[in-house]
Amino acid sequence: MIAALLVLFGVTVLVLAYVLRPLREDRSRGEGPARPALQAQYERVLGMLRDLETDWRTGKIPDEDYHELRRRYLEEGAALLRALQEENEAIDGKARVEAVEAAVQARRAQLRRKGS
């Protein structure tokens, strides 16, 4: 009876670890939850632009509608691209701060060794 409970507990822990793994991986790469969503939206807009172009070239969409929709999609894509770039800059800034902190710690350790 106890062995069965231990096996059940072990299987539960393994399943939870497997299910929660993507959440841990995102944190380890330094990406916030917004980055994948922004990337997905940006790719969606690019796909809509490609589809719009195809529909216009085949005559499914009139010129007036094409130009208006294209302008909207380009504005949305540009806004998403700016947001992605700001996210990258924030991640890069964090990495720079961490690198400086690591260098300071290394220098302190070196000075301590010399002083000893």
Secondary structure as UniProt FT lines:
FT   HELIX           2..28
FT   TURN            29..30
FT   HELIX           34..57
FT   TURN            58..59
FT   HELIX           63..115
//
